[in-house]
């Protein structure tokens, strides 16, 4: 095989010992292979992870090997490496959707190739696992374990659509099966629950057309309530005089938490109030999410800035998707 300059820089032309591979990858948990390669092997007694009880995912056990590598104790109990006689054309570390797709596409390019997929959790799929529960009446309930949907299928590339077709996922059928009007048909809406631990008292406020009305029902301090109301009904432009491009550049480097307290001088309680707004989508609170990304999940304070509907290169890919995605 001929190696490019970049391949050689990465060491692709050099042999790797089993010990070095284990030290570098540190994936000694479940070795889950694709169905066309072989049956998954799991560390626990149950051979079917979706039926396991409890909330699965990234547990302490999943990190045990990497922690022992970090602490320098791994080889105390791992035993000496021994040759197994196994040979693979490709070893994929990580059995999430990206890893499984890599293995799948490799088999398309090289039919009959032996592929090993390694992961530290009890099932393949990464974030996109599923859970099954048997209710007291014997009914089987199937739920997603970590991923709710296939986001923005209108933006899928032909390669992505081909992989979905290969594994039997019908995106159009999913759209028909998902009851998008479930909450509306039942007269349900959204609200916010301010907790005793964070704000001194438990309070539930249901969002409505009158911002002052629902804000008054929260357990925020009077100062925080006034600041929150102004943020919605009388937003200001702290970057007045700057061009739109200059505003985008400033907001890209500014966490939403700092925007609230440092830029606008608002009550620090609002940082805690908004902290969960970004977590469901971005996986991080407002101390870590930029203003540009916070804006696309409807964190307020930007209406007076004349930012338009454009996305900006420094937004996260997920932020750009939710800002421009046409799908419901």
C-alpha positions in Angstrom: 0.0 0.0 0.0 1.3 3.5 -0.8 1.2 6.1 2.0 0.7 9.8 1.5 2.8 12.3 3.4 -0.1 13.0 5.8 -0.5 9.2 6.4 3.1 8.9 7.4 2.9 11.9 9.7 0.1 10.2 11.5 2.1 7.0 11.7 -0.2 5.0 9.4 2.8 3.2 7.9 4.1 1.9 11.2 3.0 -1.2 13.1 1.2 -0.8 16.4 1.5 -3.3 19.3 -1.6 -4.6 21.0 -0.4 -2.9 24.2 -0.1 0.4 22.5 -3.5 0.0 20.9 -5.1 -0.7 24.3 -3.3 2.2 25.9 -4.4 4.6 23.2 -8.0 3.5 22.7 -8.7 2.2 26.2 -11.8 0.5 25.1 -12.0 -2.8 26.9 -15.7 -2.9 27.6 -18.4 -4.3 25.2 -17.1 -5.0 21.7 -20.2 -4.4 19.7 -20.0 -5.4 16.0 -22.6 -4.8 13.3 -25.1 -7.6 12.8 -23.6 -8.5 9.4 -20.2 -8.9 11.2 -21.1 -10.8 14.2 -23.2 -10.8 17.4 -22.5 -8.1 20.0 -20.8 -9.2 23.2 -21.9 -7.6 26.4 -20.3 -7.6 29.9 -23.6 -8.2 31.8 -25.8 -11.2 31.9 -28.6 -9.9 29.8 -27.9 -10.2 26.1 -30.5 -7.5 25.2 -29.6 -4.0 26.5 -32.9 -2.2 25.7 -34.6 -4.4 28.3 -32.2 -3.5 31.1 -33.8 -1.6 33.9 -32.7 1.9 35.0 -31.4 4.8 33.0 -28.5 3.7 30.9 -25.9 5.7 29.1 -22.7 7.1 30.4 -22.4 5.4 33.8 -19.4 5.3 36.2 -18.6 1.8 34.9 -18.3 3.1 31.4 -15.5 5.4 32.5 -13.7 3.0 34.8 -11.1 1.9 32.2 -10.2 5.4 31.1 -10.0 6.5 34.7 -7.5 3.7 35.5 -5.5 4.7 32.4 -5.4 8.3 33.8 -4.5 7.1 37.3 -1.8 4.7 36.0 -3.4 1.7 37.6 -4.8 0.0 34.5 -1.9 -2.5 34.0 -2.0 -3.5 37.6 -5.0 -5.8 36.9 -5.3 -5.9 33.1 -2.8 -8.8 32.8 -0.2 -9.2 30.1 -1.3 -8.7 26.5 -1.6 -12.0 24.6 -1.9 -12.6 20.9 -5.4 -13.7 19.9 -4.8 -14.5 16.3 -7.5 -12.1 15.2 -6.9 -9.9 12.2 -9.2 -7.1 11.1 -9.3 -4.8 8.0 -10.7 -2.0 10.1 -11.1 -1.3 13.8 -13.6 1.4 14.8 -13.3 2.9 18.3 -16.7 4.1 19.3 -20.0 2.4 18.4 -22.2 5.5 18.0 -23.9 6.4 14.8 -20.7 7.8 13.3 -18.7 4.7 14.2 -21.4 2.3 12.9 -21.7 4.3 9.7 -18.0 4.2 9.1 -18.0 0.4 9.5 -21.1 0.1 7.3 -19.6 2.2 4.5 -16.2 0.4 4.7 -18.0 -2.9 4.1 -19.7 -1.3 1.1 -16.3 -0.3 -0.3 -14.7 -3.6 0.6 -17.3 -6.5 0.8 -16.2 -9.3 3.0 -13.9 -7.1 5.1 -13.5 -8.0 8.8 -14.5 -5.0 10.9 -14.3 -4.7 14.7 -16.3 -2.0 16.5 -15.4 -1.3 20.1 -17.3 0.7 22.6 -17.2 1.2 26.4 -21.0 1.0 26.9 -23.4 -1.9 27.0 -24.9 -1.3 23.6 -24.1 0.2 20.2 -25.8 3.4 19.0 -24.1 5.9 21.2 -26.6 8.6 22.0 -29.3 7.0 19.9 -30.1 4.0 22.1 -33.6 2.8 23.0 -35.2 1.6 26.2 -38.0 -0.9 26.7 -40.2 -1.1 29.8 -42.9 -3.6 30.7 -45.7 -1.9 32.6 -47.6 -3.4 35.4 -50.4 -4.4 33.0 -47.9 -6.3 30.8 -47.9 -3.7 28.1 -44.5 -3.2 26.4 -43.5 0.5 26.2 -40.6 1.5 23.8 -38.9 4.8 24.2 -35.9 6.6 22.9 -33.0 6.6 25.3 -31.2 9.7 24.2 -32.2 11.0 20.8 -35.7 12.3 20.1 -35.6 12.8 16.4 -33.7 12.9 13.1 -33.0 16.6 12.8 -33.7 18.5 9.6 -34.0 15.7 7.1 -34.4 18.3 4.4 -30.7 19.0 4.8 -29.5 15.4 4.6 -27.0 14.7 1.9 -27.5 11.9 -0.7 -24.9 9.8 1.3 -26.9 10.1 4.5 -30.1 9.2 2.7 -28.4 6.2 1.2 -27.3 4.9 4.6 -30.8 5.4 6.0 -32.2 3.5 3.1 -29.6 0.7 3.6 -30.6 0.1 7.2 -34.4 0.5 6.6 -35.2 3.9 8.1 -38.1 5.5 6.3 -38.0 9.2 7.2 -41.3 10.0 5.6 -43.0 7.3 7.6 -41.5 8.7 10.8 -43.0 12.0 10.0 -46.5 10.4 9.6 -46.2 8.5 12.8 -45.1 11.4 15.0 -48.1 13.2 16.4 -46.9 16.7 16.1 -50.2 18.2 17.3 -50.4 16.1 20.5 -49.9 19.0 23.0 -52.0 21.5 21.0 -54.9 19.0 20.7 -54.9 18.7 24.5 -54.7 22.3 25.3 -51.2 22.0 26.7 -48.6 24.8 26.6 -45.3 25.7 28.1 -44.3 27.3 31.4 -41.4 27.7 33.8 -41.0 26.2 37.3 -38.7 28.3 39.6 -37.5 26.2 42.5 -37.2 26.8 46.2 -33.5 25.7 46.1 -32.6 28.4 43.5 -35.0 31.2 44.2 -36.4 30.7 47.7 -39.8 29.3 46.8 -41.4 26.8 44.4 -43.6 28.5 41.8 -45.1 27.5 38.5 -45.7 30.1 35.8 -47.5 29.3 32.6 -46.4 31.4 29.6 -49.0 33.7 28.1 -49.4 36.7 25.9 -49.0 39.0 28.9 -45.4 38.8 30.0 -45.9 40.8 33.1 -48.6 38.4 34.3 -46.6 35.2 34.0 -43.3 36.8 35.3 -45.2 38.0 38.4 -46.0 34.4 39.2 -42.3 33.3 39.4 -40.4 33.2 42.6 -37.7 35.6 41.3 -36.8 38.7 43.3 -38.5 41.9 42.5 -35.4 43.3 40.8 -35.0 40.1 38.7 -38.7 40.2 37.7 -38.3 43.9 36.6 -35.2 43.1 34.6 -36.8 40.1 33.0 -39.8 42.1 32.0 -37.6 44.8 30.5 -35.6 42.1 28.6 -38.8 41.0 26.9 -40.7 44.2 26.4 -38.0 47.0 26.3 -34.8 45.4 25.0 -31.8 47.7 24.3 -28.9 47.5 21.9 -25.6 47.6 23.9 -23.7 47.6 20.6 -25.5 50.6 19.1 -23.3 52.2 16.4 -21.6 48.9 15.4 -22.3 47.3 12.1 -24.2 44.0 11.9 -21.0 42.1 11.2 -19.4 43.7 14.3 -22.3 42.8 16.4 -22.2 39.2 15.3 -18.5 39.0 16.0 -19.0 40.4 19.5 -22.0 38.1 20.3 -20.1 35.1 19.0 -17.4 35.5 21.7 -19.8 36.4 24.5 -21.5 33.7 26.7 -25.2 34.5 27.3 -24.6 34.6 31.1 -22.0 37.3 30.7 -24.3 39.2 28.3 -27.0 39.3 30.9 -24.9 40.4 33.9 -21.8 42.2 32.5 -23.1 43.7 29.2 -26.7 44.5 30.3 -26.1 44.8 34.0 -29.2 42.6 34.9 -29.8 40.8 38.1 -27.6 37.6 38.5 -30.8 35.6 39.2 -31.5 35.7 35.5 -28.4 33.6 34.8 -29.9 30.8 36.9 -33.4 31.4 35.4 -32.2 30.9 31.9 -29.5 28.3 32.6 -31.7 25.4 31.6 -33.0 27.0 28.4 -29.9 26.0 26.4 -29.2 22.6 28.0 -31.8 20.5 26.3 -30.5 21.4 22.8 -26.9 22.4 23.3 -26.1 20.2 26.3 -24.6 23.2 28.2 -25.9 26.1 30.3 -25.8 29.8 29.5 -22.3 30.2 31.0 -20.9 28.1 28.1 -23.3 28.9 25.2 -22.6 32.0 23.1 -25.2 34.7 22.6 -25.6 33.7 18.9 -26.5 30.2 19.9 -28.7 31.2 22.8 -30.6 33.5 20.5 -31.8 30.6 18.3 -33.4 28.8 21.2 -35.3 32.0 22.0 -33.3 33.4 24.9 -34.4 37.1 24.8 -32.5 40.4 24.7 -31.7 40.7 21.0 -34.7 42.2 19.3 -33.4 45.8 19.3 -30.1 44.8 17.7 -31.2 44.6 14.0 -29.5 41.2 13.6 -31.7 39.9 10.8 -32.2 36.3 10.1 -28.7 35.5 8.9 -26.6 32.7 10.5 -22.9 33.4 11.3 -19.9 31.1 10.7 -19.0 31.1 14.4 -22.3 29.7 15.4 -22.3 26.0 16.3 -23.5 23.7 13.5 -26.5 22.8 15.7 -27.3 26.5 16.1 -27.2 27.0 12.4 -29.5 24.0 11.9 -32.2 25.2 14.3 -32.0 28.7 12.9 -32.4 27.7 9.2 -34.0 24.2 9.4 -37.3 24.2 7.5 -38.7 21.0 9.0 -41.3 20.9 11.8 
